[in-house]
């Protein structure tokens, strides 16, 4: 099965960072959506990891949040690295006896 970007751990890091930057900027999803000319649900879908994010959208969001792309990329890479260092907890499904 082909793994799409929305199912990669890095994508979860990406959308969490985008949400955090929106909140830091003090903006609602509705305001961001209006500035982008999209529906509020589009922003929501991105932030809950239901929709892929392309480079141009990230660029536009960084502009709205007043964050330099280089700073965004540095923060993203730092978080991906931190996330990779965390121990993985394996989920165990136990059958009822």
C-alpha positions as CSV (number, residue, x, y, z in Angstrom):
1,X,0.0,0.0,0.0
2,X,1.3,3.4,-0.9
3,X,1.8,5.7,2.1
4,X,0.6,9.2,1.5
5,X,2.1,12.3,3.1
6,X,-0.8,12.8,5.5
7,X,0.0,9.4,7.1
8,X,3.6,10.2,7.8
9,X,4.7,11.4,11.2
10,X,6.4,14.4,9.7
11,X,3.0,15.6,8.3
12,X,1.6,15.5,11.9
13,X,4.5,17.6,13.0
14,X,3.9,20.0,10.1
15,X,0.2,20.6,10.8
16,X,0.7,20.9,14.5
17,X,3.3,23.6,13.9
18,X,1.0,25.4,11.5
19,X,-1.8,25.4,14.1
20,X,0.5,26.7,16.8
21,X,1.7,29.5,14.5
22,X,-1.9,30.5,13.8
23,X,-2.7,30.6,17.5
24,X,0.5,32.5,18.2
25,X,-0.6,35.0,15.6
26,X,-4.0,35.3,17.4
27,X,-6.0,34.4,14.3
28,X,-9.0,32.2,14.0
29,X,-9.4,29.6,11.3
30,X,-12.1,31.7,9.8
31,X,-9.8,34.8,9.4
32,X,-7.1,32.7,7.9
33,X,-9.5,31.1,5.5
34,X,-10.9,34.5,4.5
35,X,-7.4,35.8,3.8
36,X,-6.6,32.7,1.6
37,X,-10.0,32.8,-0.1
38,X,-10.9,29.3,1.0
39,X,-13.6,27.8,3.3
40,X,-12.9,27.6,7.0
41,X,-13.2,23.8,6.8
42,X,-10.2,23.8,4.6
43,X,-8.0,25.2,7.4
44,X,-9.6,22.9,9.9
45,X,-8.9,19.8,7.7
46,X,-5.3,20.9,7.4
47,X,-5.0,21.3,11.2
48,X,-6.6,18.0,12.0
49,X,-4.3,16.2,9.5
50,X,-7.1,15.3,7.1
51,X,-5.8,17.2,4.2
52,X,-2.4,17.4,2.6
53,X,-0.4,20.6,2.6
54,X,1.6,21.8,-0.3
55,X,4.6,24.2,-0.4
56,X,2.6,27.1,-1.7
57,X,0.0,26.8,1.1
58,X,2.8,26.7,3.7
59,X,4.3,29.8,2.1
60,X,1.0,31.7,2.1
61,X,0.3,30.7,5.8
62,X,3.8,31.8,6.8
63,X,3.1,35.1,5.2
64,X,-0.2,35.5,7.1
65,X,1.4,34.4,10.4
66,X,4.4,36.8,9.7
67,X,6.9,34.0,9.9
68,X,9.9,33.7,7.6
69,X,10.0,30.5,5.6
70,X,13.6,29.8,6.8
71,X,12.5,30.1,10.4
72,X,9.5,27.9,9.7
73,X,11.7,25.2,8.1
74,X,14.2,25.4,10.9
75,X,11.5,24.9,13.5
76,X,9.9,22.1,11.6
77,X,13.2,20.3,11.2
78,X,13.9,20.7,15.0
79,X,10.5,19.2,15.9
80,X,10.9,16.3,13.5
81,X,14.3,15.5,15.0
82,X,12.9,15.8,18.5
83,X,10.0,13.6,17.5
84,X,12.4,10.9,16.1
85,X,14.3,10.8,19.4
86,X,11.2,9.9,21.4
87,X,10.9,6.3,22.3
88,X,8.2,4.5,20.3
89,X,5.5,2.9,22.4
90,X,4.1,-0.2,20.8
91,X,0.4,-0.7,21.2
92,X,-0.6,-4.1,22.4
93,X,-4.0,-5.4,21.6
94,X,-5.1,-7.8,24.2
95,X,-7.8,-10.3,23.6
96,X,-10.5,-10.6,26.2
97,X,-10.4,-14.0,27.9
